[in-house]
Structure formats: C-alpha cells, structure tokens
Amino acid sequence: MEILRGKFMKHEYRKHEKGLYLPKTKPELITVPKQKFIMIDGKGDPNSNSFAEKVGALYRKNSYDRFSCTKKQNYC
C-alpha cells in the first residue's frame, strides 16, 4: 500500500509489475523478483478447528506485518 497525503492507496500491481501479471500473447521467459509470502504448511481437513486457528493466526500476522511495514516505510 502506498501512502499519499495521509491516505492509504492500493498498490497497483498491474501498473508496477506489468510483465508478471499482464502477459503478452506469445510465450516468453520472465524474471520474477524475490518476494515474501506467508503460508500454512500441513495436511488434513480444512474444515477442522486446527485449520481455522492457523488461518486466524495467519491473518493476524499478516495484518500486523502490513501495518508495521506501512508505518516504517510508507509502502508495502
């Protein structure tokens, strides 16, 4: 997210990473820059309480990281 005049703006990935997200009509090789992701690893029933707890933790962690990053760097 970008901050402009005290307001959050959505990161426009289609503008900034056109080569990754808007492919051309012909196949081509692209270089994907290093990125960070968070995930849940494991197997089992996605309807279980255990899975719901892990997803909740994932959302809390992501929200915290996004807020922290935005405050420090004005961009995430």
C-alpha positions, 0 to 999 in steps of 0.5 A: 500500500502506498501512502499519499497525503495521509491516505492509504492507496492500493498498490497497483500491481498491474501498473508496477509489475506489468510483465508478471501479471499482464502477459503478452500473447506469445510465450516468453521467459520472465524474471520474477523478483524475490518476494515474501509470502506467508503460508500454512504448511500441513495436511488434513481437513480444512474444515477442522478447528486446527485449520481455522486457528492457523488461518486466524493466526495467519491473518493476524500476522499478516495484518500486523506485518502490513501495518508495521511495514506501512508505518516504517516505510510508507509502502508495502 
